[in-house]
Amino acid sequence: MKYGISYPLARYLAAGIPMIVPAGISNQTLIEKNHLGLIVNSLDEAIAVIESMTESEYQEYTRYVSQFAPAVRRGYYTKKCLIDAA
C-alpha cells in the first residue's frame, strides 16, 4: 500500500469518498495539500479522529473531494503524465 495506492485512491476520490490512509504513502502530499482525507499513523488514531470529527469537518472533506473528483473522472492526471512523458 505504501507504493501502489494510486488506483484505490483514484477509485475512492472519483466516487466522492474522503480517504483515511496511513502516513508515509506515496500520495500523502497530494491528500494533505488538497484536503482529500486524513493521514493517520495507526488504526487507533483513525478511530479517535473519526469519533472526534464534527459533521461540518466531514462536510468540508467531502466538499474538497467533490471539487477534486471531476479531474480524476475525466482522466486529467493520466493525460498529463502521458503528455509530460512525450
C-alpha positions as CSV (number, residue, x, y, z in Angstrom):
1,M,0.0,0.0,0.0
2,K,2.9,2.3,0.6
3,Y,3.8,2.5,-3.1
4,G,0.7,1.1,-5.0
5,I,-2.1,3.3,-3.7
6,S,-2.8,5.3,-6.9
7,Y,-5.6,3.1,-8.3
8,P,-7.5,2.7,-5.0
9,L,-7.1,6.4,-4.2
10,A,-8.5,7.4,-7.6
11,R,-11.4,5.0,-7.3
12,Y,-12.5,6.4,-3.9
13,L,-11.9,10.0,-4.9
14,A,-13.9,9.5,-8.1
15,A,-16.7,8.2,-6.0
16,G,-16.6,11.3,-3.8
17,I,-15.3,9.5,-0.7
18,P,-12.7,11.2,1.5
19,M,-9.7,8.9,2.3
20,I,-8.2,7.7,5.6
21,V,-4.7,6.4,4.8
22,P,-1.6,5.5,6.7
23,A,1.2,8.1,7.0
24,G,4.1,7.5,4.5
25,I,2.2,6.5,1.4
26,S,3.3,7.8,-1.9
27,N,0.3,10.1,-2.3
28,Q,0.4,11.6,1.2
29,T,1.3,15.1,0.0
30,L,-1.5,15.1,-2.6
31,I,-4.0,14.2,0.1
32,E,-2.8,16.7,2.6
33,K,-2.4,19.6,0.1
34,N,-5.9,19.1,-1.3
35,H,-7.7,18.2,2.0
36,L,-8.8,14.9,0.5
37,G,-8.8,12.9,3.7
38,L,-6.9,12.0,6.8
39,I,-3.4,10.8,7.3
40,V,-3.0,8.6,10.3
41,N,-0.3,6.6,12.0
42,S,-2.4,3.8,13.3
43,L,-6.0,2.3,13.3
44,D,-6.4,3.6,16.9
45,E,-5.6,7.1,15.7
46,A,-8.0,6.8,12.8
47,I,-10.8,5.7,15.2
48,A,-10.0,8.6,17.6
49,V,-10.0,11.2,14.8
50,I,-13.3,9.9,13.3
51,E,-15.0,9.8,16.7
52,S,-14.0,13.4,17.4
53,M,-14.8,14.7,13.9
54,T,-17.8,17.1,13.7
55,E,-20.3,16.9,10.8
56,S,-19.0,20.3,9.5
57,E,-15.4,18.9,9.4
58,Y,-16.6,15.9,7.4
59,Q,-18.7,18.1,5.1
60,E,-15.5,20.1,4.4
61,Y,-13.6,17.0,3.4
62,T,-16.5,15.9,1.1
63,R,-16.6,19.4,-0.5
64,Y,-12.9,19.3,-1.3
65,V,-13.2,15.7,-2.7
66,S,-16.2,16.7,-4.8
67,Q,-14.1,19.6,-6.3
68,F,-11.2,17.2,-7.0
69,A,-13.2,14.3,-8.3
70,P,-14.0,15.6,-11.8
71,A,-10.3,15.8,-12.7
72,V,-9.9,12.1,-11.7
73,R,-13.1,11.0,-13.6
74,R,-12.0,12.8,-16.7
75,G,-8.5,11.3,-16.7
76,Y,-6.7,14.6,-16.3
77,Y,-3.8,13.2,-14.4
78,T,-3.3,10.3,-16.7
79,K,-3.4,12.6,-19.7
80,K,-0.9,15.0,-18.0
81,C,1.5,12.1,-17.3
82,L,1.3,10.9,-20.9
83,I,1.9,14.4,-22.3
84,D,4.8,15.1,-19.9
85,A,6.4,11.7,-20.9
86,A,6.3,12.5,-24.6
